[in-house]
Each structure stands twice: as C-alpha cells, then as structure tokens.
Amino acid sequence: MKKVLLSALAVFAFTFANAQEEEKGNGGFSKGDVFVSGSFGFGSEKFGDFYDASSFNFSPAVGYFVSENIAIGAMLKISSAENVEVDLGPLGSGFVEKFSSFGADIFGRYYFTPADKFSVFAQAAVGFGSDKYEDGGEIKATSFGINAGLGLSYFVSSKFAIEASWAGLGYNSYKFEDADDSLNSFGVNGNLSNINLGLVYKF
C-alpha cells in the first residue's frame, strides 16, 4: 500500500509541476507563507464469500510560517474500516465489523533549510482522538498523544512539494469508555515503514 501511495503521489506531483511550468523559482518556504497538505489511503481485500475488508484514511493539514524557520499548524485525522483487525498491544487483538476514528493535532516545525528546494524539518505535535468499534455492539475509546519526529519536503515546482514525515518519539494514552485504567506507552518508534507521505501546496 505504501508503494502504491508513493507512486500515486509522485504522479500527481509531477502532473502539477508540468501544469506550473510557467512559474519561476525552485520552491521553498519563507516567513509568512501558508501551506496546505494532505495524505490519504484506501485499501480493499476480498477472498470469495469468506472475507471482504476495506479501509480509508485522510489527513488534511494547514500551516503558517511565523519566522524563516518555524511553522505552526493543525491537522485532522479521519479513518474508517470494515472487517479489519485491530491491535491494542497487551489488551489483545481481533477482527471488528466496523472501525472509525477522528482526531486532531496541533504541531510546530523547525525547517533547517526552508528556502531550498529540499528541506529537512523536526516536528513536535500534541493531539487527541476518538475511536469507535462496532461488532455486535458499540465500544468507544479516546486517545491523547505527544509525539516528535523528523520529516522532509521536496519541491517539484514553486508551489507543490512532496512531503514525508516520521514520528519517532512519543507518549500516547488510550482509554476505553467506562474503563478504570488507560493504556499508556512511551518510547522510540524504529519502524521506518510508518512513514507518512503527503502532497503540499504553498500559497
């Protein structure tokens, strides 16, 4: 799925770049710039009449450069799935008929070379979420997290860039409705397969 999304993003980005050939410059950010970004994913699996699963996720974001190197912004996280396996660590795992999630993050970024076509950034984010599981009944859960990581952006034109980000360090708390205890975790995520890919447009 990651490879499919990366290929799709590359095609979209270069299509946009060709449409913007008349624009000057190689891109890059500067103080006062506003950008919108987003990543999405869709998957479907079917095995005869025995198994039929689907999933969807969408994460739009907006940011503003308050200085040459620093940007602040907010992101929404929306996802849903049917007949999908959920894994809650020590709480166990299993298949549910339906799953839906909604969350939001507030983030801050420091770009090391914002004015260049290629730039690396460090990001810290605080977020919350609400999940719902349906499988013969309904179970709700809430989450809270503080995460930090790295990312990079590459401008394919003066307005459009491809972006990749990875949350490597974080604290997250997960609590089911009416439960007495929360599932709390803190650590470093060394799994580079959890890289999020997106497309950025700069105003």
MDTraj code that builds the backbone (N, CA, C; nanometers):
import mdtraj as md
import numpy as np

residues = "MET LYS LYS VAL LEU LEU SER ALA LEU ALA VAL PHE ALA PHE THR PHE ALA ASN ALA GLN GLU GLU GLU LYS GLY ASN GLY GLY PHE SER LYS GLY ASP VAL PHE VAL SER GLY SER PHE GLY PHE GLY SER GLU LYS PHE GLY ASP PHE TYR ASP ALA SER SER PHE ASN PHE SER PRO ALA VAL GLY TYR PHE VAL SER GLU ASN ILE ALA ILE GLY ALA MET LEU LYS ILE SER SER ALA GLU ASN VAL GLU VAL ASP LEU GLY PRO LEU GLY SER GLY PHE VAL GLU LYS PHE SER SER PHE GLY ALA ASP ILE PHE GLY ARG TYR TYR PHE THR PRO ALA ASP LYS PHE SER VAL PHE ALA GLN ALA ALA VAL GLY PHE GLY SER ASP LYS TYR GLU ASP GLY GLY GLU ILE LYS ALA THR SER PHE GLY ILE ASN ALA GLY LEU GLY LEU SER TYR PHE VAL SER SER LYS PHE ALA ILE GLU ALA SER TRP ALA GLY LEU GLY TYR ASN SER TYR LYS PHE GLU ASP ALA ASP ASP SER LEU ASN SER PHE GLY VAL ASN GLY ASN LEU SER ASN ILE ASN LEU GLY LEU VAL TYR LYS PHE".split()
xyz = np.array([
    [0.0830, -0.1207, 0.0000],
    [0.0000, 0.0000, 0.0000],
    [0.0865, 0.1259, 0.0000],
    [0.1952, 0.1265, 0.0810],
    [0.2832, 0.2426, 0.0857],
    [0.3422, 0.2708, -0.0520],
    [0.3850, 0.1644, -0.1238],
    [0.4447, 0.1832, -0.2545],
    [0.3433, 0.2385, -0.3532],
    [0.2188, 0.1915, -0.3435],
    [0.1136, 0.2414, -0.4322],
    [0.0886, 0.3884, -0.4066],
    [0.0802, 0.4273, -0.2798],
    [0.0556, 0.5672, -0.2456],
    [0.1702, 0.6557, -0.2897],
    [0.2951, 0.6076, -0.2707],
    [0.4110, 0.6864, -0.3108],
    [0.4102, 0.7095, -0.4609],
    [0.3794, 0.6051, -0.5374],
    [0.3739, 0.6194, -0.6822],
    [0.2647, 0.7171, -0.7234],
    [0.1476, 0.7072, -0.6594],
    [0.0375, 0.7973, -0.6917],
    [0.0736, 0.9415, -0.6608],
    [0.1368, 0.9634, -0.5470],
    [0.1766, 1.0989, -0.5089],
    [0.2783, 1.1556, -0.6065],
    [0.3710, 1.0707, -0.6504],
    [0.4718, 1.1168, -0.7453],
    [0.4067, 1.1577, -0.8768],
    [0.3129, 1.0777, -0.9246],
    [0.2434, 1.1098, -1.0492],
    [0.1678, 1.2415, -1.0353],
    [0.0925, 1.2561, -0.9233],
    [0.0188, 1.3806, -0.9012],
    [0.1136, 1.5001, -0.8969],
    [0.2236, 1.4842, -0.8230],
    [0.3168, 1.5955, -0.8043],
    [0.3765, 1.6404, -0.9366],
    [0.4210, 1.5463, -1.0180],
    [0.4825, 1.5843, -1.1442],
    [0.3804, 1.6362, -1.2438],
    [0.2560, 1.5902, -1.2342],
    [0.1488, 1.6457, -1.3172],
    [0.1270, 1.7922, -1.2834],
    [0.1214, 1.8192, -1.1503],
    [0.1057, 1.9585, -1.1066],
    [0.2261, 2.0425, -1.1495],
    [0.3451, 1.9820, -1.1414],
    [0.4655, 2.0559, -1.1772],
    [0.4615, 2.0959, -1.3244],
    [0.4190, 2.0063, -1.4119],
    [0.4114, 2.0372, -1.5538],
    [0.3096, 2.1472, -1.5809],
    [0.2001, 2.1462, -1.5014],
    [0.0978, 2.2492, -1.5193],
    [0.1459, 2.3859, -1.4727],
    [0.2533, 2.3850, -1.3937],
    [0.3042, 2.5105, -1.3379],
    [0.4372, 2.5508, -1.4013],
    [0.4672, 2.5053, -1.5203],
    [0.5975, 2.5282, -1.5824],
    [0.6285, 2.6763, -1.5985],
    [0.5252, 2.7577, -1.6130],
    [0.5496, 2.8994, -1.6353],
    [0.5966, 2.9703, -1.5088],
    [0.5818, 2.9058, -1.3913],
    [0.6210, 2.9698, -1.2669],
    [0.7727, 2.9706, -1.2531],
    [0.8256, 3.0722, -1.1909],
    [0.9702, 3.0868, -1.1721],
    [1.0103, 3.0307, -1.0367],
    [1.1393, 2.9942, -1.0251],
    [1.1941, 2.9515, -0.8977],
    [1.1802, 2.8024, -0.8743],
    [1.2520, 2.7563, -0.7708],
    [1.2539, 2.6139, -0.7384],
    [1.1718, 2.5808, -0.6157],
    [1.0949, 2.6753, -0.5661],
    [1.0158, 2.6484, -0.4479],
    [1.0898, 2.6860, -0.3213],
    [1.0438, 2.6316, -0.2086],
    [1.0999, 2.6664, -0.0791],
    [1.0025, 2.7520, -0.0007],
    [1.0272, 2.7594, 0.1307],
    [0.9399, 2.8354, 0.2203],
    [1.0097, 2.9614, 0.2710],
    [0.9296, 3.0575, 0.3142],
    [0.9810, 3.1788, 0.3766],
    [0.8785, 3.2318, 0.4757],
    [0.9164, 3.3283, 0.5590],
    [0.8275, 3.3846, 0.6597],
    [0.6999, 3.4385, 0.5953],
    [0.5838, 3.4045, 0.6554],
    [0.4553, 3.4496, 0.6050],
    [0.3876, 3.3535, 0.5101],
    [0.4579, 3.2502, 0.4678],
    [0.3974, 3.1514, 0.3774],
    [0.2908, 3.0691, 0.4494],
    [0.1858, 3.0337, 0.3769],
    [0.0822, 2.9429, 0.4248],
    [0.0837, 2.8200, 0.3345],
    [0.0728, 2.7032, 0.3945],
    [0.0700, 2.5814, 0.3139],
    [-0.0414, 2.4888, 0.3614],
    [-0.0932, 2.4123, 0.2683],
    [-0.1891, 2.3068, 0.2998],
    [-0.1298, 2.1759, 0.2505],
    [-0.1556, 2.0707, 0.3233],
    [-0.1033, 1.9403, 0.2841],
    [-0.2068, 1.8338, 0.3158],
    [-0.1831, 1.7165, 0.2647],
    [-0.2759, 1.6084, 0.2916],
    [-0.2202, 1.4751, 0.2464],
    [-0.2566, 1.3719, 0.3178],
    [-0.2237, 1.2362, 0.2787],
    [-0.3512, 1.1530, 0.2856],
    [-0.3589, 1.0513, 0.2042],
    [-0.4779, 0.9679, 0.2036],
    [-0.4390, 0.8254, 0.1674],
    [-0.5264, 0.7355, 0.2021],
    [-0.5038, 0.5960, 0.1683],
    [-0.6354, 0.5217, 0.1595],
    [-0.6406, 0.4229, 0.0711],
    [-0.7592, 0.3393, 0.0559],
    [-0.7148, 0.1982, 0.0233],
    [-0.7766, 0.1020, 0.0861],
    [-0.7412, -0.0364, 0.0607],
    [-0.8635, -0.1260, 0.0627],
    [-0.8584, -0.2337, -0.0151],
    [-0.9694, -0.3285, -0.0203],
    [-0.9143, -0.4679, -0.0439],
    [-0.9660, -0.5651, 0.0308],
    [-0.9266, -0.7045, 0.0151],
    [-1.0517, -0.7922, 0.0163],
    [-1.0520, -0.8916, -0.0722],
    [-1.1673, -0.9817, -0.0778],
    [-1.1210, -1.1223, -0.1110],
    [-1.1789, -1.2196, -0.0413],
    [-1.1485, -1.3599, -0.0668],
    [-1.2803, -1.4367, -0.0737],
    [-1.3342, -1.4474, -0.1965],
    [-1.4604, -1.5159, -0.2160],
    [-1.5716, -1.4578, -0.1304],
    [-1.6494, -1.5465, -0.0703],
    [-1.7561, -1.5053, 0.0207],
    [-1.7126, -1.5102, 0.1662],
    [-1.5834, -1.5381, 0.1897],
    [-1.5358, -1.5574, 0.3257],
    [-1.4794, -1.4299, 0.3894],
    [-1.4267, -1.3399, 0.3056],
    [-1.3564, -1.2248, 0.3622],
    [-1.3690, -1.1055, 0.2684],
    [-1.4123, -0.9931, 0.3227],
    [-1.4274, -0.8707, 0.2436],
    [-1.3977, -0.7525, 0.3355],
    [-1.2835, -0.6895, 0.3166],
    [-1.2403, -0.5815, 0.4055],
    [-1.2044, -0.4566, 0.3256],
    [-1.2208, -0.3411, 0.3883],
    [-1.1839, -0.2152, 0.3244],
    [-1.1397, -0.1161, 0.4305],
    [-1.0583, -0.0191, 0.3893],
    [-1.0114, 0.0830, 0.4830],
    [-0.9899, 0.2145, 0.4088],
    [-1.0027, 0.3249, 0.4825],
    [-0.9852, 0.4583, 0.4254],
    [-0.9285, 0.5494, 0.5322],
    [-0.8338, 0.6364, 0.4933],
    [-0.7836, 0.7374, 0.5868],
    [-0.7480, 0.8644, 0.5104],
    [-0.7672, 0.9774, 0.5770],
    [-0.7433, 1.1084, 0.5174],
    [-0.6954, 1.2026, 0.6259],
    [-0.5857, 1.2747, 0.5980],
    [-0.5262, 1.3633, 0.6989],
    [-0.4910, 1.4983, 0.6367],
    [-0.5866, 1.5929, 0.6294],
    [-0.5555, 1.7270, 0.5791],
    [-0.4908, 1.8123, 0.6884],
    [-0.4033, 1.9051, 0.6469],
    [-0.3334, 1.9912, 0.7431],
    [-0.3123, 2.1290, 0.6821],
    [-0.2962, 2.2296, 0.7693],
    [-0.2641, 2.3653, 0.7261],
    [-0.1564, 2.4197, 0.8192],
    [-0.0613, 2.4960, 0.7645],
    [0.0468, 2.5511, 0.8443],
    [0.0811, 2.6933, 0.8031],
    [0.1475, 2.7646, 0.8930],
    [0.1844, 2.9047, 0.8692],
    [0.3254, 2.9292, 0.9223],
    [0.4109, 2.9928, 0.8423],
    [0.5469, 3.0232, 0.8838],
    [0.5494, 3.1539, 0.9632],
    [0.5733, 3.1422, 1.0931],
    [0.5786, 3.2595, 1.1800],
    [0.7160, 3.3248, 1.1751],
    [0.8170, 3.2524, 1.1258],
    [0.9512, 3.3063, 1.1060],
    [1.0133, 3.2337, 0.9876],
    [1.1375, 3.2629, 0.9576],
    [1.2009, 3.1997, 0.8419],
    [1.2102, 3.0478, 0.8563],
    [1.2260, 2.9999, 0.9796],
    [1.2481, 2.8572, 1.0013],
    [1.1352, 2.7848, 1.0742],
    [1.0437, 2.8583, 1.1367],
    [0.9438, 2.7966, 1.2237],
    [0.8043, 2.8077, 1.1643],
    [0.7345, 2.6932, 1.1619],
    [0.5952, 2.6893, 1.1153],
    [0.5090, 2.6251, 1.2226],
    [0.3860, 2.6736, 1.2363],
    [0.2885, 2.6131, 1.3271],
    [0.1651, 2.5768, 1.2457],
    [0.0902, 2.4777, 1.2943],
    [-0.0260, 2.4383, 1.2176],
    [-0.1137, 2.3376, 1.2889],
    [-0.2129, 2.2880, 1.2178],
    [-0.3087, 2.1914, 1.2725],
    [-0.3416, 2.0876, 1.1667],
    [-0.3738, 1.9673, 1.2133],
    [-0.4055, 1.8564, 1.1239],
    [-0.5263, 1.7797, 1.1747],
    [-0.6139, 1.7369, 1.0832],
    [-0.7231, 1.6464, 1.1145],
    [-0.6844, 1.5050, 1.0704],
    [-0.7308, 1.4054, 1.1450],
    [-0.7020, 1.2657, 1.1108],
    [-0.8335, 1.1881, 1.1093],
    [-0.8731, 1.1419, 0.9919],
    [-1.0007, 1.0736, 0.9736],
    [-0.9745, 0.9367, 0.9121],
    [-1.0328, 0.8331, 0.9700],
    [-1.0153, 0.6997, 0.9138],
    [-1.1366, 0.6130, 0.9447],
    [-1.1570, 0.5137, 0.8604],
    [-1.2651, 0.4177, 0.8808],
    [-1.2258, 0.2862, 0.8154],
    [-1.2860, 0.1773, 0.8624],
    [-1.2544, 0.0455, 0.8076],
    [-1.3674, -0.0507, 0.8379],
    [-1.3772, -0.1549, 0.7574],
    [-1.4752, -0.2606, 0.7783],
    [-1.4043, -0.3956, 0.7749],
    [-1.4439, -0.4832, 0.8672],
    [-1.3864, -0.6170, 0.8780],
    [-1.2346, -0.6112, 0.8839],
    [-1.1847, -0.5321, 0.9776],
    [-1.0417, -0.5107, 0.9894],
    [-0.9920, -0.5617, 1.1242],
    [-0.8660, -0.6016, 1.1287],
    [-0.8061, -0.6460, 1.2535],
    [-0.7477, -0.5273, 1.3279],
    [-0.7785, -0.5149, 1.4555],
    [-0.7242, -0.4083, 1.5388],
    [-0.6308, -0.4705, 1.6423],
    [-0.5224, -0.4003, 1.6703],
    [-0.4211, -0.4490, 1.7637],
    [-0.3998, -0.3448, 1.8720],
    [-0.4322, -0.3781, 1.9954],
    [-0.4174, -0.2865, 2.1082],
    [-0.3127, -0.3366, 2.2065],
    [-0.2088, -0.3985, 2.1548],
    [-0.0983, -0.4429, 2.2384],
    [-0.1412, -0.5409, 2.3447],
    [-0.1120, -0.5099, 2.4730],
    [-0.1468, -0.6033, 2.5814],
    [-0.2964, -0.6230, 2.6009],
    [-0.3788, -0.5344, 2.5421],
    [-0.5231, -0.5510, 2.5526],
    [-0.5757, -0.6554, 2.4542],
    [-0.4895, -0.6991, 2.3634],
    [-0.5288, -0.8024, 2.2697],
    [-0.5591, -0.7490, 2.1310],
    [-0.5898, -0.8395, 2.0392],
    [-0.6208, -0.8032, 1.9017],
    [-0.7332, -0.8920, 1.8501],
    [-0.7945, -0.8502, 1.7414],
    [-0.9027, -0.9273, 1.6816],
    [-0.9725, -0.8485, 1.5728],
    [-1.0629, -0.9144, 1.5008],
    [-1.1354, -0.8505, 1.3919],
    [-1.2635, -0.7849, 1.4444],
    [-1.2951, -0.6684, 1.3883],
    [-1.4202, -0.5990, 1.4189],
    [-1.4921, -0.5687, 1.2879],
    [-1.6254, -0.5587, 1.2963],
    [-1.7045, -0.5330, 1.1757],
    [-1.6792, -0.3924, 1.1211],
    [-1.6764, -0.2936, 1.2109],
    [-1.6544, -0.1561, 1.1678],
    [-1.5657, -0.0830, 1.2681],
    [-1.4835, 0.0057, 1.2149],
    [-1.3976, 0.0890, 1.2975],
    [-1.3943, 0.2286, 1.2375],
    [-1.4068, 0.3305, 1.3214],
    [-1.3969, 0.4684, 1.2745],
    [-1.3186, 0.5494, 1.3760],
    [-1.2478, 0.6494, 1.3264],
    [-1.1625, 0.7297, 1.4133],
    [-1.1586, 0.8736, 1.3638],
    [-1.1568, 0.9666, 1.4587],
    [-1.1433, 1.1085, 1.4277],
    [-1.0493, 1.1712, 1.5296],
    [-0.9545, 1.2497, 1.4811],
    [-0.8608, 1.3131, 1.5724],
    [-0.8065, 1.4422, 1.5153],
    [-0.7314, 1.5156, 1.5966],
    [-0.6718, 1.6415, 1.5546],
    [-0.5390, 1.6610, 1.6263],
    [-0.4439, 1.7211, 1.5550],
    [-0.3117, 1.7523, 1.6096],
    [-0.2842, 1.9004, 1.5942],
    [-0.2128, 1.9559, 1.6900],
    [-0.1522, 2.0888, 1.6770],
    [-0.0018, 2.0659, 1.6720],
    [0.0645, 2.1204, 1.5709],
    [0.2069, 2.0899, 1.5549],
    [0.2915, 2.2155, 1.5370],
    [0.4192, 2.1990, 1.5650],
    [0.5197, 2.3009, 1.5393],
    [0.6362, 2.2372, 1.4661],
    [0.6922, 2.3077, 1.3703],
    [0.8034, 2.2545, 1.2920],
    [0.9198, 2.3527, 1.2862],
    [1.0399, 2.2973, 1.2841],
    [1.1603, 2.3779, 1.2588],
    [1.2237, 2.3260, 1.1305],
    [1.2279, 2.4091, 1.0275],
    [1.2876, 2.3728, 0.8991],
    [1.4333, 2.4169, 0.8974],
    [1.5217, 2.3259, 0.8605],
    [1.6654, 2.3562, 0.8630],
    [1.7095, 2.4355, 0.7398],
    [1.6499, 2.4107, 0.6248],
    [1.6824, 2.4870, 0.5035],
    [1.5521, 2.5228, 0.4318],
    [1.4708, 2.6087, 0.4925],
    [1.3360, 2.6351, 0.4391],
    [1.3335, 2.6970, 0.3004],
    [1.4336, 2.7763, 0.2654],
    [1.4312, 2.8464, 0.1378],
    [1.4774, 2.7592, 0.0217],
    [1.5243, 2.6380, 0.0497],
    [1.5752, 2.5497, -0.0544],
    [1.4659, 2.4601, -0.1111],
    [1.4944, 2.4035, -0.2254],
    [1.4029, 2.3111, -0.2900],
    [1.3826, 2.1852, -0.2049],
    [1.4863, 2.1436, -0.1350],
    [1.4840, 2.0248, -0.0487],
    [1.5126, 2.0687, 0.0941],
    [1.4263, 2.0324, 0.1888],
    [1.4443, 2.0752, 0.3264],
    [1.4052, 1.9656, 0.4242],
    [1.4834, 1.9533, 0.5317],
    [1.4539, 1.8611, 0.6420],
    [1.3944, 1.9413, 0.7568],
    [1.2955, 1.8833, 0.8277],
    [1.2370, 1.9534, 0.9409],
    [1.2185, 1.8585, 1.0593],
    [1.2182, 1.9178, 1.1777],
    [1.1852, 1.8466, 1.3011],
    [1.0474, 1.8923, 1.3441],
    [0.9664, 1.7995, 1.3947],
    [0.8279, 1.8322, 1.4296],
    [0.7908, 1.7789, 1.5665],
    [0.7136, 1.8579, 1.6399],
    [0.6524, 1.8145, 1.7657],
    [0.5033, 1.8402, 1.7557],
    [0.4226, 1.7458, 1.8054],
    [0.2777, 1.7580, 1.7919],
    [0.2070, 1.7084, 1.9168],
    [0.0954, 1.7743, 1.9483],
    [0.0067, 1.7314, 2.0568],
    [-0.1288, 1.7027, 1.9933],
    [-0.1847, 1.5851, 2.0239],
    [-0.3091, 1.5501, 1.9589],
    [-0.4025, 1.4685, 2.0460],
    [-0.5273, 1.4591, 2.0000],
    [-0.6278, 1.3785, 2.0682],
    [-0.7093, 1.3064, 1.9620],
    [-0.7797, 1.2009, 2.0038],
    [-0.8603, 1.1266, 1.9085],
    [-0.9772, 1.0572, 1.9752],
    [-1.0730, 1.0167, 1.8944],
    [-1.1900, 0.9439, 1.9408],
    [-1.2133, 0.8276, 1.8446],
    [-1.2205, 0.7062, 1.8976],
    [-1.2386, 0.5864, 1.8168],
    [-1.3701, 0.5172, 1.8514],
    [-1.4257, 0.4456, 1.7534],
    [-1.5478, 0.3690, 1.7760],
    [-1.5347, 0.2331, 1.7088],
    [-1.5635, 0.1279, 1.7860],
    [-1.5602, -0.0087, 1.7358],
    [-1.7026, -0.0646, 1.7371],
    [-1.7417, -0.1299, 1.6282],
    [-1.8745, -0.1904, 1.6191],
    [-1.8597, -0.3372, 1.5795],
    [-1.9085, -0.4248, 1.6672],
    [-1.9006, -0.5687, 1.6409],
    [-2.0065, -0.6390, 1.7263],
    [-2.1315, -0.6253, 1.6832],
    [-2.2409, -0.6763, 1.7646],
    [-2.2761, -0.5838, 1.8783],
    [-2.2092, -0.4742, 1.8893],
    [-2.2280, -0.3734, 1.9924],
    [-2.1387, -0.2560, 1.9586],
    [-2.1348, -0.1587, 2.0443],
    [-2.0554, -0.0389, 2.0185],
    [-1.9653, -0.0091, 2.1374],
    [-1.8364, 0.0106, 2.1094],
    [-1.7384, 0.0444, 2.2120],
    [-1.6651, 0.1702, 2.1671],
    [-1.6532, 0.2676, 2.2572],
    [-1.5844, 0.3920, 2.2257],
    [-1.4569, 0.4049, 2.3081],
    [-1.3611, 0.4762, 2.2513],
    [-1.2336, 0.4978, 2.3194],
    [-1.1801, 0.6355, 2.2834],
    [-1.0977, 0.6917, 2.3709],
    [-1.0341, 0.8202, 2.3458],
    [-0.8834, 0.8050, 2.3582],
    [-0.8108, 0.8939, 2.2907],
    [-0.6646, 0.8872, 2.2946],
    [-0.6057, 1.0264, 2.3066],
    [-0.4847, 1.0320, 2.3608],
    [-0.4093, 1.1568, 2.3728],
    [-0.2631, 1.1244, 2.3485],
    [-0.1939, 1.2110, 2.2759],
    [-0.0550, 1.1820, 2.2471],
    [0.0306, 1.3060, 2.2303],
    [0.1586, 1.2914, 2.2641],
    [0.2609, 1.3926, 2.2396],
    [0.3727, 1.3221, 2.1640],
    [0.3965, 1.3642, 2.0415],
    [0.4914, 1.2930, 1.9568],
    [0.5872, 1.3889, 1.8875],
    [0.7072, 1.3407, 1.8626],
    [0.8092, 1.4193, 1.7933],
    [0.8745, 1.3312, 1.6873],
    [0.9194, 1.3943, 1.5800],
    [0.9826, 1.3174, 1.4741],
    [1.0505, 1.4071, 1.3724],
    [1.0823, 1.3476, 1.2591],
    [1.1512, 1.4178, 1.1519],
    [1.0704, 1.4088, 1.0234],
    [1.1000, 1.4975, 0.9293],
    [1.0350, 1.4948, 0.8004],
    [1.1180, 1.5647, 0.6965],
    [1.0743, 1.5562, 0.5738],
    [1.1432, 1.6269, 0.4652],
    [1.0410, 1.6660, 0.3596],
    [1.0727, 1.7725, 0.2898],
    [0.9877, 1.8180, 0.1796],
    [1.0755, 1.8424, 0.0576],
    [1.0211, 1.8102, -0.0583],
    [1.0937, 1.8301, -0.1833],
    [1.0003, 1.8985, -0.2824],
    [1.0372, 2.0206, -0.3260],
    [0.9540, 2.0969, -0.4176],
    [0.9756, 2.0489, -0.5608],
    [0.8659, 2.0100, -0.6248],
    [0.8711, 1.9709, -0.7653],
    [0.8343, 2.0884, -0.8552],
    [0.7845, 2.1963, -0.7961],
    [0.7619, 2.3230, -0.8646],
    [0.7689, 2.4315, -0.7576],
    [0.7420, 2.5556, -0.7952],
    [0.7492, 2.6631, -0.6967],
    [0.6348, 2.6594, -0.5967],
    [0.5297, 2.5805, -0.6250],
    [0.4129, 2.5750, -0.5381],
    [0.3894, 2.4381, -0.4757],
    [0.4278, 2.3319, -0.5424],
    [0.3959, 2.1967, -0.4967],
    [0.5199, 2.1227, -0.4477],
    [0.5007, 2.0471, -0.3379],
    [0.6092, 1.9672, -0.2822],
    [0.5572, 1.8313, -0.2383],
    [0.6442, 1.7324, -0.2420],
    [0.6165, 1.6024, -0.1833],
    [0.6728, 1.6028, -0.0420],
    [0.5980, 1.5504, 0.0524],
    [0.6394, 1.5533, 0.1930],
    [0.6345, 1.4138, 0.2546],
    [0.7325, 1.3836, 0.3370],
    [0.7351, 1.2582, 0.4124],
    [0.7685, 1.2909, 0.5572],
    [0.6974, 1.2275, 0.6512],
    [0.7223, 1.2533, 0.7933],
    [0.7198, 1.1228, 0.8709],
    [0.7928, 1.1216, 0.9818],
    [0.8059, 1.0008, 1.0639],
    [0.8076, 1.0422, 1.2107],
    [0.7131, 0.9898, 1.2894],
    [0.7068, 1.0180, 1.4331],
    [0.7910, 0.9135, 1.5061],
    [0.9064, 0.9531, 1.5557],
    [0.9991, 0.8565, 1.6139],
    [0.9963, 0.8471, 1.7647],
    [0.9482, 0.9501, 1.8328],
    [0.9486, 0.9516, 1.9788],
    [0.8144, 1.0029, 2.0280],
    [0.7540, 0.9325, 2.1248],
    [0.6244, 0.9809, 2.1686],
    [0.5698, 0.9167, 2.2937],
    [0.4728, 0.9866, 2.3509],
    [0.3941, 0.9363, 2.4643],
    [0.2487, 0.9344, 2.4193],
    [0.1812, 0.8198, 2.4382],
    [0.0429, 0.8071, 2.3966],
    [-0.0384, 0.7360, 2.5046],
    [-0.1620, 0.7837, 2.5240],
    [-0.2524, 0.7268, 2.6231],
    [-0.3841, 0.6899, 2.5549],
    [-0.4326, 0.5683, 2.5819],
    [-0.5530, 0.5165, 2.5166],
    [-0.6483, 0.4641, 2.6236],
    [-0.7747, 0.5101, 2.6217],
    [-0.8688, 0.4727, 2.7269],
    [-1.0060, 0.4387, 2.6672],
    [-1.0576, 0.3210, 2.7056],
    [-1.1922, 0.2820, 2.6641],
    [-1.2963, 0.3473, 2.7546],
    [-1.4116, 0.3750, 2.6968],
    [-1.5220, 0.4353, 2.7709],
    [-1.5614, 0.3451, 2.8878],
    [-1.5789, 0.4032, 3.0048],
    [-1.6188, 0.3341, 3.1285],
    [-1.5084, 0.2456, 3.1873],
    [-1.3888, 0.2462, 3.1285],
    [-1.2781, 0.1677, 3.1843],
    [-1.2080, 0.2480, 3.2932],
    [-1.1546, 0.1780, 3.3929],
    [-1.0868, 0.2453, 3.5032],
    [-0.9445, 0.2860, 3.4679],
    [-0.8787, 0.2078, 3.3848],
    [-0.7380, 0.2317, 3.3543],
    [-0.7180, 0.2689, 3.2079],
    [-0.6044, 0.3325, 3.1805],
    [-0.5656, 0.3687, 3.0446],
    [-0.4448, 0.2861, 3.0013],
    [-0.4319, 0.2664, 2.8712],
    [-0.3138, 0.2033, 2.8152],
    [-0.2158, 0.3141, 2.7790],
    [-0.1060, 0.3245, 2.8544],
    [-0.0082, 0.4306, 2.8345],
    [0.1203, 0.3725, 2.7762],
    [0.1774, 0.4432, 2.6793],
    [0.3015, 0.3973, 2.6184],
    [0.3952, 0.5140, 2.5935],
    [0.5229, 0.4875, 2.6077],
    [0.6257, 0.5878, 2.5805],
    [0.7455, 0.5161, 2.5209],
    [0.8020, 0.5716, 2.4144],
    [0.9182, 0.5067, 2.3565],
    [0.9571, 0.5632, 2.2227],
    [1.0549, 0.4975, 2.1622],
    [1.1068, 0.5348, 2.0314],
    [1.0536, 0.4371, 1.9279],
    [1.0006, 0.4886, 1.8198],
    [0.9482, 0.4051, 1.7116],
    [1.0556, 0.3902, 1.6044],
    [1.1149, 0.2721, 1.5977],
    [1.2201, 0.2493, 1.4999],
    [1.1711, 0.1900, 1.3704],
    [1.0390, 0.1798, 1.3530],
    [0.9830, 0.1179, 1.2341],
    [0.9678, 0.2220, 1.1231],
    [1.0600, 0.2202, 1.0268],
    [1.0573, 0.3196, 0.9204],
    [0.9447, 0.2960, 0.8200],
    [0.8724, 0.1834, 0.8339],
    [0.7580, 0.1605, 0.7450],
    [0.6404, 0.2492, 0.7833],
    [0.6471, 0.3157, 0.8999],
    [0.5393, 0.4035, 0.9451],
    [0.5600, 0.5471, 0.8989],
    [0.6219, 0.5643, 0.7838],
    [0.6411, 0.6974, 0.7270],
    [0.5129, 0.7420, 0.6584],
    [0.4696, 0.8640, 0.6874],
    [0.3503, 0.9205, 0.6248],
    [0.3907, 1.0041, 0.5038],
    [0.3230, 0.9853, 0.3921],
    [0.3510, 1.0559, 0.2702],
    [0.2374, 1.1508, 0.2367],
    [0.2708, 1.2667, 0.1830],
    [0.1672, 1.3637, 0.1504],
    [0.2107, 1.4600, 0.0429],
    [0.1169, 1.5421, -0.0021],
    [0.1402, 1.6441, -0.1036],
    [0.1146, 1.7804, -0.0402],
    [0.2023, 1.8773, -0.0679],
    [0.1942, 2.0111, -0.0088],
    [0.1728, 2.1161, -0.1179],
    [0.0834, 2.2118, -0.0886],
    [0.0662, 2.3271, -0.1761],
    [0.0937, 2.4538, -0.0962],
    [0.1821, 2.5391, -0.1480],
    [0.2180, 2.6642, -0.0803],
    [0.1485, 2.7818, -0.1461],
    [0.0851, 2.8649, -0.0635],
    [0.0207, 2.9870, -0.1150],
    [0.1201, 3.1005, -0.1296],
])
top = md.Topology()
chain = top.add_chain()
for i, resn in enumerate(residues, 1):
    res = top.add_residue(resn, chain, resSeq=i)
    for name in ("N", "CA", "C"):
        top.add_atom(name, md.element.get_by_symbol(name[0]), res)
traj = md.Trajectory(xyz[None], top)
